[in-house]
Amino acid sequence: MHAFIADLIKNGPVLTDGSWGTQIMKRGLQPRESVDSWNLTHPEKVEEVAREYVDAGSRIILTNTFGANRYVLGKFGLADKVAEINIKGVEISKKAAGTRAYVFASMGPSGKLLLTKDVTEDDLREIFEEQAQAIAKAAPDAIVVETMMDLAEARIAATAAIQTGLPVIACMVFDSGKLKDRTMMGTTPEQVVEVFSRIGVDALGANCGQGIEGFIPICRRMRAVTELPLWMKPNAGLPERVEGQVVYRTTAQEFVRSVPELVQAGANFIGGCCGTEQAFIREIGNTLKNL
């Protein structure tokens, strides 16, 4: 484990941030517009999202680079902007964080499936190395490989991130199976820990997929088989579609009722994913202080 990560968690669980995509949508993102492109077209609004999380108490904020790989950007005609968008994304979050928070750069999935032969492992290695190297040029504090559904893709992305020399956190989405304790590909928490530990990540965990209650058994199972720090960012419950809009029903007050149990299960980094916002981060922070 990287000394920086070990030092971060030595005094107890660390508060991260909440959703980014949802926040940028609220600020006017159009349906066929790239979220990541806003680093170039609306940097002040992206900075506003980051700054509000810092103001809410986040000790770690992410970057607006989740889909800033060649394949995702290519859907918007922006494949040649990989370096520019990633560097700018890190710079925006660093500006918002100042000396009050750390910046962990986000790397999400490619949007293509190895299973259906949409892409090869070599293809993925190339696009994730390109993104990771661009991120590293802007010198964030760490990289988070997140919202991964295929462990093979996650392994490739995390390996590319590790090659930068920065601390790396890798996490999967567990939302499948009868107990919602498997990834889309059927991978268990224990299998995820085994693979991520072997390649040398500094922390691992889960994000997205379901509400906080479902994260508790996943966290507990991971903690039973690893001493690495665990990163947990649940959704604000399961999404519902209301009049064409995606709605998350869980309130910040309801969400934080499960935070003590998540800490007890072994979580070292706690924040939120889809449907969570600044109010959630504030409430999680208050709960952590009281534990």
Secondary structure, DSSP 4 states (H G I P E B T S, - for coil): --HHHHHHTTTS-EE----SHHHHHHTT--TTS-TTTHHHH-HHHHHHHHHHHHHHT-SEE--S-TT-SHHHHHTTT-GGGHHHHHHHHHHHHHHHHTTTSEEEEEE---S--TTTTSS-HHHHHHHHHHHHHHHHHT--SEEEEEEE--HHHHHHHHHHHHTTTS-EEEEE---BTTTT-B-TT---HHHHHHHHHHHT-SEEEEEEEEEHHHHHHHHHHHHHH--S-EEEEEESS-EEEETTEEEE---HHHHHTTHHHHHHTT-SEE---TT--HHHHHHHHHHHHH-
